[in-house]
Amino acid sequence: MHSVRIGVDTGGTFTDVVLVDEASGQIVTTKTPSTPANPADGFLAGVHKVLELHGSTESLDAVSALVHGTTVATNQLLEDRQDGTAHLGFVTTEGFEFILEIARQSVPDGYGNSYFWVKPPRIVPVHRVKTVGGRLDHLGAEVRPFDEGAAIEVARWFREQGVTAIGVCFLHSYANPEHERRMRQVLATEHPDAVVSLSSDVLREYREYERSVTTLVDAAVKPIMRKYIDNLSDRLGRSFSVMKSNGGVLSAAEVVHQPITTVLSGPAAGALGAALIASTAGHPSVITLDGGGTSTDVAVVVDGEPSQTTEGSIGRYPCKIPMIDIVTVGAGGGSIAWISPEGTLKVGPKSAGADPGPMCYGKGGTEVTVTDAHVFLGRVPPHLLGGEIPLDAAAARAGIEGLAAKLGLTPERCATGILEISAFNQSNAIRQITVKRGLDVRDFPLVAFGGSGPLLACRLIDVLGLKAAIIPPEPGNVSAFGLLTVDVKNDYVRTHVTRDPSLETMSGILAELEAQAAEALDREGFTDHVYARSADLRYYGQAYEVRVPAPEGPLTPAWREAVLERFHEAHFKLYGYGYRDDPQHAVEWVNLRVSGIGPITRPTVARRPYQPEEPSPVCTRDVFYESWARTVIYRRRELGAGAVVTGPAVIEEYGSTLPIHPGFTATMDDYGNLEVRRELG
């Protein structure tokens, strides 16, 4: 019996599938339309399709591992759908019932000052916020006992009001979770149908506002995630794993207990897959750009590892869970072009999605999209997925001509303008992830993937001054491939604020966190455990911390000095200054962290046969770059290592298309990547 591993990434427009045969190393890829009404339908269709392409006669019996990338858990929050939070309640410490209203004083970028900014509605309205007496201090010592009578009244009120998802966040529960656990016991007795999330389980870290919102988001998505996982498990008849935002995977059975960890599931897999592909080809540090039908996700990879953050958000809700540092912009193939009230052309963030999709899909779409502009200009073929999805070029032309007439432009200028705006939207996202973090974008090649990612690669090289863009093989399936490259990973954190750290105390905290990680890895069936330590530090008086890796081994004065040295270096790199030799600026330790890792065997990226002869185009068609011209078309699968394609040209493959503009070349490397560069001279 063959043993294969399958990765399935459910996107807004397509579900991408990759199969790796562990015996032969063969990699099989395919795509199928997503099914937003029930994502499990598209998932199962993709799995059976890739098994058929592989020739597996044993069906799911041949699959040793099935890994899923999904954003089902948080779609209702990202879209601000009220059904996601209509049955959500909040329990907090007596006297702190307005913690969600107070929030933080910072104002989102773009408003200038707070006078023009109106705070959005809270995730839980004030009438569904209840308080319970009892108080702990910042070290976890009990100041006032837990008020069990009040807790019972609160639980009964939630039951009577039909509040079925409840988040619990008591003050200083990161230091001592006892009061929260007693509240859970009361809820289990008085309101057994409720789904409950405790902040001490979700995020055992200080800052009560962020901890509260993170816990409430977890509670809000638990019901829909459980329903989806149960449905998929029943239809599959077997277990599977789910990608997490931190760059690891977790079994579906465990994910239902911590669904918030899957918020950036698909985009995280894309960044990791691109990192492995680029590192294999000799590019350890890159910018990744994952262009889909709805949005574009960008990240930075340094020395083979994507940057991570705990300052992320889900829509407008801050979530302090470890996640790959990804910036998302509404600039995908389905992004809609529209005219502002001032009469100017805009693109996105609204998307036509998978249904009805762009006008060229012929499914009833009535609004012009980025994909329609590419079709009109001849830069994509008259079909998608190797002919499986024919495109209606006449509908795209009619849409572009209608929009152009309203703007007083030629159709060509209108379509080119749509693509130019989309390219600048993507470039702004790249600047956020680089320039705003003190990185020079020109130091990194761009890895462009996803169904629409390669389409604007040449323009991004010019706009950002990039030295090259790398287009991986099967770019539309890089995220699904990334699902098969990641280890099982769980993160644990404990707040311990001190300027005079006790090695004994910190050693005890790290030992406890590693024991939690070991227990989770044992449940996942791993006998080989790897632990990665880190610590959050700051200069005394600062409001936010810098995370640095911490060495393995016993805690000694040398261990402490090594962490401090890493902090000084990281702070200087981030902000341009540090206080390494200034005793007036003490260093404050804030959080200790442990990641428990269960390592897997990663698939290998095969080398491409060398092609000594000049590549031959398969056909020509009219394409508009600077003007309409008959342009050569190449099939990527017919190109070997060393092949050079000079623009103007178009390189087509099953899941994506690469337009080569005049003045650019694309060279295939030994691993099948196309390196796009502007010609010198």
C-alpha positions in Angstrom: 0.0 0.0 0.0 1.3 3.4 -1.0 1.7 6.0 1.8 0.9 9.5 0.8 0.5 12.8 2.6 -2.1 15.4 1.5 -2.3 19.2 2.2 -5.6 21.0 1.5 -5.8 24.8 1.6 -9.3 26.3 1.4 -9.2 29.8 -0.1 -11.9 32.2 -1.0 -12.0 31.2 -4.7 -10.2 27.9 -5.0 -9.3 24.9 -2.8 -5.7 23.9 -3.4 -4.5 20.4 -2.9 -1.0 18.8 -2.9 -0.1 15.1 -2.5 3.3 13.8 -1.6 4.1 10.1 -2.2 6.5 9.3 0.7 7.9 6.2 -1.1 8.7 7.8 -4.5 8.9 11.5 -3.6 6.4 12.2 -6.3 4.4 15.5 -5.8 0.9 15.8 -7.4 -1.0 19.1 -7.3 -4.5 20.2 -8.3 -7.2 22.7 -7.6 -10.9 22.7 -7.3 -13.4 25.6 -6.8 -14.1 26.5 -3.2 -17.6 25.9 -1.8 -18.3 28.9 0.6 -21.7 27.5 1.6 -20.0 24.4 3.0 -16.2 24.4 2.7 -16.2 20.6 3.5 -17.6 19.9 0.0 -14.7 21.6 -1.7 -12.2 19.9 0.7 -13.5 16.4 -0.1 -13.7 17.1 -3.8 -10.1 18.2 -3.8 -8.9 15.1 -1.8 -10.6 12.6 -4.1 -9.4 14.5 -7.2 -5.7 14.4 -6.2 -6.0 10.7 -5.2 -7.4 9.9 -8.6 -4.6 11.9 -10.3 -2.0 10.0 -8.3 -3.7 6.7 -9.1 -4.2 5.6 -5.5 -6.7 2.7 -5.6 -6.9 2.5 -1.8 -8.7 5.9 -1.5 -8.3 7.5 1.9 -6.7 4.3 3.3 -3.5 5.3 1.4 -3.3 8.6 3.2 -0.9 8.6 6.2 -1.4 12.3 7.0 -4.0 14.9 6.0 -3.3 18.5 6.8 -5.8 21.3 6.4 -5.4 25.1 6.1 -8.7 26.9 6.8 -10.1 30.2 8.0 -13.6 28.8 8.7 -13.1 29.6 12.4 -12.9 33.3 12.0 -14.7 34.2 8.8 -17.7 35.6 10.7 -15.4 37.9 12.7 -13.4 39.1 9.6 -16.6 40.0 7.9 -18.2 41.5 11.1 -21.1 39.2 10.8 -23.3 39.5 13.8 -24.2 35.8 13.9 -20.7 35.1 15.1 -21.1 37.1 18.4 -24.9 37.1 18.9 -24.7 34.5 21.6 -21.5 35.6 23.2 -21.2 36.7 26.9 -18.3 37.9 29.1 -17.5 37.4 32.7 -14.9 39.6 34.4 -13.8 40.9 37.8 -16.3 43.1 39.8 -15.6 46.7 39.0 -14.1 46.0 35.5 -17.3 45.7 33.5 -16.3 48.5 31.1 -12.9 47.0 30.1 -14.0 46.5 26.5 -15.3 50.1 26.3 -12.1 51.6 27.7 -9.9 49.4 25.5 -6.7 51.3 24.5 -6.1 55.0 23.8 -4.4 54.4 20.4 -6.2 55.5 17.3 -5.9 53.5 14.0 -3.6 54.9 11.4 -5.3 57.2 8.9 -7.5 59.2 11.3 -4.9 61.8 12.2 -6.4 62.4 15.7 -9.1 60.9 17.9 -11.7 63.6 17.2 -12.6 62.0 13.8 -12.5 58.4 15.0 -15.5 56.6 16.4 -14.8 53.4 18.3 -16.4 50.4 16.6 -19.0 48.3 18.5 -17.6 46.0 21.2 -17.4 42.3 20.5 -19.8 41.9 23.5 -22.4 44.6 24.3 -22.4 45.9 27.8 -25.6 44.2 28.8 -24.0 40.8 28.2 -21.0 41.6 30.4 -21.3 40.3 34.0 -19.0 40.6 36.9 -18.2 38.3 39.8 -16.6 39.4 43.1 -13.1 38.2 44.2 -9.7 39.6 43.6 -6.1 38.5 43.1 -3.0 40.7 43.1 -0.4 40.8 40.4 1.5 37.9 42.0 -1.6 35.7 42.2 -2.2 36.1 45.9 -5.9 36.2 46.9 -7.0 39.6 48.1 -10.7 38.8 48.2 -12.3 35.4 48.0 -14.2 34.2 44.9 -17.9 35.0 45.2 -19.5 31.7 44.4 -23.1 33.0 45.0 -22.6 35.8 42.4 -21.1 33.3 40.0 -24.2 31.1 40.2 -26.4 34.1 39.5 -24.4 35.0 36.5 -24.4 31.5 35.1 -28.2 31.2 35.5 -28.7 34.6 33.8 -26.7 33.5 30.8 -28.7 30.3 30.6 -32.0 32.2 30.7 -30.9 34.7 28.1 -29.7 32.0 25.7 -26.0 33.0 25.8 -24.2 29.9 24.8 -20.6 31.0 24.3 -18.9 32.6 27.3 -15.4 34.1 27.8 -14.0 34.4 31.3 -11.2 36.9 32.1 -10.5 37.8 35.7 -7.9 40.3 36.8 -4.4 38.8 37.2 -5.6 35.3 36.3 -2.3 34.9 34.4 -0.6 34.7 37.8 -3.2 32.4 39.4 -6.0 30.7 37.3 -7.8 29.4 40.4 -10.8 31.9 40.3 -11.3 31.3 36.6 -11.3 27.6 37.0 -13.9 27.8 39.8 -16.1 30.0 37.5 -15.9 27.2 34.8 -17.0 24.7 37.4 -20.1 26.9 38.2 -20.9 27.3 34.5 -20.6 23.5 34.0 -23.1 22.9 36.8 -25.6 25.7 36.1 -25.3 26.1 32.3 -23.9 22.8 30.9 -24.7 23.7 27.3 -22.4 26.7 27.3 -19.1 26.7 25.5 -16.5 28.4 27.8 -13.1 29.9 27.2 -10.8 30.9 30.1 -8.2 33.6 29.6 -5.7 31.5 31.7 -6.0 28.7 29.1 -6.1 30.9 26.0 -3.5 33.5 26.9 -1.7 33.3 30.2 -0.2 36.7 29.8 -0.8 40.2 31.3 -2.6 43.2 29.7 -6.2 42.5 30.5 -7.8 44.2 27.5 -5.9 42.1 24.9 -6.3 39.0 27.0 -10.1 39.6 27.3 -10.6 40.1 23.6 -8.4 37.2 22.6 -10.4 35.0 25.0 -13.8 36.2 23.6 -12.7 35.6 20.0 -11.8 32.1 21.0 -15.2 31.6 22.6 -17.0 33.1 19.6 -15.4 30.8 17.1 -15.5 27.6 19.1 -19.1 26.6 18.1 -18.6 27.0 14.4 -15.2 25.4 14.5 -16.5 22.4 16.4 -19.4 22.0 13.9 -17.1 22.2 10.9 -14.5 19.8 12.4 -17.2 17.3 13.4 -18.8 17.5 9.9 -15.5 17.0 8.1 -14.4 14.2 10.5 -17.6 12.3 10.0 -17.5 12.6 6.2 -13.8 11.7 6.0 -14.2 8.8 8.5 -10.7 9.5 9.8 -8.5 12.0 11.7 -6.7 15.0 10.2 -4.6 18.0 11.3 -5.1 21.7 11.0 -2.6 24.4 10.3 -2.0 27.0 13.1 -1.1 30.7 12.8 2.2 30.1 14.6 3.6 28.0 11.8 2.8 24.6 13.3 0.0 22.0 13.0 -2.3 20.4 15.5 -4.7 17.5 15.4 -8.3 18.5 14.7 -9.4 16.9 18.0 -7.1 19.4 19.8 -7.9 22.4 17.6 -11.5 22.5 18.7 -10.3 23.3 22.2 -8.2 26.3 21.0 -9.7 27.4 17.6 -8.2 30.9 17.8 -4.8 29.4 17.0 -6.0 28.8 13.4 -6.8 32.5 12.5 -4.1 32.8 9.8 -4.0 29.1 9.0 -3.7 29.3 5.2 -1.5 32.4 4.9 0.9 30.9 7.4 1.3 27.7 5.3 2.0 29.8 2.3 4.8 31.7 3.9 6.4 28.5 5.2 6.1 26.7 1.9 7.7 29.6 0.1 10.4 29.8 2.7 11.4 26.1 2.1 11.3 26.4 -1.7 13.4 29.6 -1.7 15.9 28.3 0.9 16.4 25.2 -1.2 17.2 27.4 -4.2 19.7 29.4 -2.2 17.6 32.3 -1.1 17.3 32.1 2.7 15.9 35.6 3.1 12.9 36.7 1.0 9.7 38.6 0.9 6.7 36.3 0.3 3.6 37.4 -1.6 0.6 35.1 -1.7 -1.9 36.4 -4.2 -5.3 34.8 -4.1 -8.8 35.5 -5.4 -9.8 37.7 -2.5 -6.7 39.1 -0.9 -2.9 39.2 -1.0 -0.8 38.1 2.0 2.8 39.3 2.4 5.5 38.2 4.9 9.2 38.5 5.5 11.5 35.4 5.8 14.9 35.9 7.4 17.4 33.0 7.3 14.7 30.6 6.4 12.3 31.5 9.2 9.2 33.8 8.7 9.0 36.6 11.2 6.5 36.1 14.1 4.4 38.5 16.2 1.9 38.5 19.0 0.5 41.9 18.0 -1.8 40.5 15.4 -5.5 41.0 15.0 -8.6 39.3 13.5 -10.4 42.1 11.7 -10.8 44.8 14.3 -10.2 42.5 17.2 -6.6 42.4 18.7 -5.4 38.9 19.4 -2.2 38.3 21.2 -1.5 34.8 20.1 1.8 33.8 18.4 1.4 34.1 14.7 3.5 34.5 11.6 3.8 38.2 10.9 1.6 38.7 7.9 0.1 41.8 6.3 -3.1 41.3 4.3 -4.5 43.7 1.7 -7.7 43.3 -0.3 -5.9 43.0 -3.7 -6.6 39.7 -5.2 -7.8 38.5 -8.6 -11.4 39.0 -7.6 -10.9 42.5 -6.2 -13.6 44.8 -7.7 -12.8 48.0 -9.6 -15.2 50.8 -8.8 -15.6 54.6 -9.1 -15.4 56.7 -6.0 -17.8 59.5 -5.3 -15.0 61.9 -6.4 -15.0 60.1 -9.8 -11.6 58.3 -9.4 -10.9 54.7 -10.1 -10.5 52.4 -7.1 -9.7 48.7 -6.7 -10.8 46.6 -3.7 -11.0 45.7 -1.0 -14.4 44.2 -1.9 -14.1 41.0 -3.8 -16.3 39.1 -6.2 -15.2 35.9 -4.5 -15.8 32.5 -5.9 -19.5 33.0 -6.5 -20.4 34.8 -8.7 -16.8 35.7 -9.2 -15.3 38.0 -12.0 -17.4 38.8 -15.0 -15.3 36.5 -17.2 -16.3 33.5 -15.1 -19.7 33.6 -16.7 -21.6 32.9 -13.4 -23.5 36.2 -13.2 -20.9 38.6 -12.0 -21.7 42.2 -12.9 -18.7 44.1 -11.5 -15.3 44.4 -13.2 -12.4 42.7 -11.3 -8.6 42.5 -11.6 -8.9 39.2 -13.3 -11.2 40.7 -16.0 -8.5 43.3 -16.7 -5.9 40.6 -17.2 -8.3 38.7 -19.5 -9.1 41.8 -21.5 -5.4 42.6 -22.0 -4.6 39.0 -23.1 -2.3 38.4 -20.2 -4.0 35.2 -19.0 -5.3 32.4 -21.3 -9.0 32.1 -22.2 -9.4 29.3 -19.6 -8.2 28.4 -16.0 -7.0 25.1 -14.6 -5.8 23.7 -17.9 -9.1 24.2 -19.6 -11.4 23.0 -16.7 -12.8 26.5 -16.3 -13.4 28.4 -19.6 -13.4 32.2 -19.4 -15.8 34.5 -21.1 -13.5 37.1 -22.7 -16.4 38.9 -24.3 -18.0 39.5 -20.9 -14.7 40.9 -19.5 -14.3 43.2 -22.6 -17.9 44.5 -22.1 -17.3 45.2 -18.5 -14.0 47.0 -19.1 -15.5 49.0 -21.9 -18.5 50.1 -19.8 -16.2 51.1 -16.9 -13.8 52.9 -19.2 -16.7 54.9 -20.8 -17.8 56.2 -17.3 -14.2 57.3 -16.6 -13.6 58.8 -20.0 -10.7 56.5 -20.7 -9.8 54.0 -23.5 -10.5 50.4 -22.5 -6.8 49.6 -22.6 -5.9 52.5 -20.3 -8.8 51.6 -17.9 -7.6 47.9 -17.7 -4.0 48.9 -17.3 -5.0 51.4 -14.5 -6.8 48.7 -12.6 -3.7 46.5 -12.6 -1.5 49.5 -11.7 -3.7 50.3 -8.7 -3.6 46.7 -7.6 0.2 46.6 -7.9 0.5 49.7 -5.7 -1.9 48.2 -3.2 0.3 45.1 -3.0 3.5 47.2 -2.8 2.1 49.2 0.1 1.5 45.9 2.0 5.1 44.9 1.3 6.4 48.3 2.6 4.4 47.7 5.8 6.1 44.4 6.4 9.6 45.8 5.5 10.2 49.6 5.7 8.0 50.0 8.8 10.1 47.2 10.5 13.4 48.8 9.6 14.2 46.5 6.6 15.3 47.6 3.2 12.9 46.0 0.6 15.7 46.1 -2.0 17.7 43.6 0.0 15.2 40.8 -0.6 14.0 38.9 -3.7 10.2 38.6 -3.9 8.7 35.1 -3.9 5.4 35.5 -5.7 2.9 32.6 -5.6 -0.8 31.9 -5.4 -3.1 31.9 -8.4 -2.8 35.7 -9.0 0.6 36.3 -7.3 2.9 36.1 -10.3 0.6 38.3 -12.5 2.1 41.6 -11.3 5.6 40.4 -10.5 7.2 42.6 -13.2 5.4 45.8 -12.1 6.4 45.1 -8.4 10.0 44.8 -9.4 9.8 48.3 -10.9 7.7 49.9 -8.2 9.8 48.6 -5.3 13.2 48.5 -6.9 13.5 44.7 -6.2 16.5 42.8 -7.6 14.4 39.8 -8.6 11.1 38.0 -8.3 11.0 34.2 -7.9 8.0 32.2 -9.1 8.0 28.7 -7.6 6.8 25.7 -9.5 3.0 25.2 -9.3 2.7 28.7 -7.6 -1.1 28.3 -7.1 -0.4 25.4 -4.7 2.4 26.7 -2.6 0.2 27.2 0.5 -1.1 23.6 0.2 2.5 22.4 -0.2 3.5 24.4 2.9 1.0 22.4 5.0 3.2 19.4 4.4 6.4 21.1 5.5 5.5 22.1 9.1 6.0 20.5 12.5 3.4 20.0 15.2 3.8 23.1 17.4 2.2 24.4 20.6 3.1 27.7 22.4 3.0 28.4 26.1 3.6 31.7 27.9 3.8 32.9 31.5 4.0 36.5 32.6 6.8 37.1 35.1 7.6 40.8 35.4 10.9 41.6 37.2 14.1 43.7 37.0 16.0 41.3 39.2 15.2 37.8 37.8 15.7 34.8 40.1 17.2 32.0 38.1 15.5 29.5 40.3 12.1 31.1 39.8 12.5 31.3 36.0 13.8 27.8 35.9 10.7 26.6 37.6 8.4 28.5 35.2 10.2 27.2 32.1 10.1 23.6 33.5 6.3 24.0 34.0 5.8 25.3 30.5 8.0 22.5 29.0 5.9 19.9 31.0 2.7 21.3 29.4 4.3 21.2 26.0 5.5 17.6 26.6 2.0 16.5 27.6 0.5 18.0 24.5 3.1 16.3 22.2 2.5 13.0 23.9 -1.2 13.3 23.1 -0.2 13.9 19.5 1.8 10.7 19.5 5.3 12.2 19.4 8.2 10.5 21.2 10.8 13.0 19.9 10.2 16.4 21.6 12.0 19.7 20.8 11.6 22.8 23.0 12.2 26.3 21.8 12.5 29.0 24.5 12.1 32.7 24.2 11.6 35.7 26.5 10.0 39.1 26.2 12.1 42.0 27.6 12.0 45.8 27.6 13.9 48.7 29.1 12.2 49.8 32.4 9.5 52.4 31.6 8.7 51.1 28.2 5.2 49.9 27.4 6.0 47.1 24.9 8.5 44.3 24.8 11.0 42.8 22.3 11.0 39.0 22.1 14.4 37.2 21.8 15.3 33.5 21.7 16.6 32.0 24.9 19.3 29.2 25.0 18.7 25.7 26.0 20.2 24.0 29.0 20.2 24.9 32.7 19.7 28.5 33.8 23.0 30.0 34.9 24.3 33.6 35.1 25.8 33.0 31.7 22.4 32.0 30.4 20.9 35.2 31.7 23.6 37.3 30.2 23.2 35.6 26.8 19.5 36.6 26.8 20.2 40.2 27.8 22.8 40.5 25.1 20.3 39.2 22.5 17.8 41.8 23.8 20.2 44.7 23.4 21.1 43.6 19.9 17.5 43.1 18.9 16.4 46.5 20.3 19.2 48.3 18.5 18.3 46.6 15.2 14.6 47.4 15.6 14.8 51.0 16.9 18.4 52.2 16.2 19.4 52.6 19.8 20.0 50.6 23.0 21.3 50.9 26.6 23.7 48.0 26.8 26.2 49.9 28.9 23.9 52.4 30.6 23.0 51.3 34.2 20.4 54.0 34.5 18.2 52.0 32.0 17.5 48.7 33.7 16.1 45.7 31.7 12.8 44.3 32.7 11.8 40.7 32.0 8.1 40.4 31.2 7.2 37.0 29.7 8.8 33.6 29.4 7.7 31.4 26.5 8.2 27.8 25.4 7.2 26.2 22.1 6.8 22.4 22.1 7.7 21.0 18.6 7.0 17.6 17.2 9.3 17.4 14.1 8.2 15.7 10.8 10.1 14.6 7.7 9.8 17.4 5.1 9.3 16.7 1.4 12.3 17.3 -0.8 12.2 19.7 -3.7 13.3 17.9 -6.9 15.9 19.2 -9.3 14.9 20.1 -12.9 16.5 18.5 -15.9 18.8 20.9 -17.8 17.6 22.3 -21.1 20.5 23.0 -23.5 18.4 24.2 -26.4 16.4 27.5 -26.7 12.9 27.1 -25.4 10.1 27.0 -28.1 6.8 28.8 -27.7 3.6 26.8 -28.2 1.5 29.6 -29.8 1.0 33.3 -30.0 -1.9 35.6 -29.2 -2.5 39.4 -28.9 -1.4 40.8 -25.6 -1.3 44.4 -24.4 1.7 45.6 -22.5 2.7 49.0 -23.9 0.6 48.4 -27.0 -1.2 45.5 -28.6 1.2 43.0 -30.2 1.3 39.4 -31.2 3.1 37.8 -28.3 4.7 34.4 -27.8 3.2 31.9 -25.2 5.2 29.3 -23.4 4.2 26.2 -21.4 6.1 26.1 -18.1 6.2 22.3 -17.9 8.2 22.3 -21.2 10.9 24.5 -19.8 14.1 23.0 -18.3 16.8 24.3 -16.0 18.7 27.1 -17.7 15.9 28.1 -20.0 15.6 31.8 -20.6 12.4 33.6 -21.7 12.7 37.2 -22.8 9.8 39.6 -22.7 7.3 40.4 -24.1 6.0 36.9 -23.5 3.6 34.9 -21.3 4.4 31.7 -19.4 1.3 29.6 -18.6 0.8 26.6 -16.3 -2.1 24.8 -14.7 -2.8 27.0 -11.7 -1.2 30.4 -12.6 0.2 32.6 -15.3 3.4 34.8 -15.5 3.3 37.8 -17.9 6.9 38.8 -18.9 6.8 42.5 -19.7 9.1 44.1 -22.3 12.6 44.6 -20.8 12.4 41.6 -18.5 13.7 38.1 -18.6 12.6 34.9 -16.7 15.3 32.2 -16.1 14.5 28.8 -14.8 16.8 27.6 -12.0 17.8 24.0 -11.1 14.7 23.6 -8.9 12.2 24.8 -11.4 11.8 28.3 -10.1 11.5 31.2 -12.6 13.8 34.1 -11.6 12.4 37.3 -13.1 14.7 40.2 -13.5 14.9 43.5 -15.4 17.4 43.3 -18.3 20.6 45.3 -17.7 21.5 48.2 -19.9 
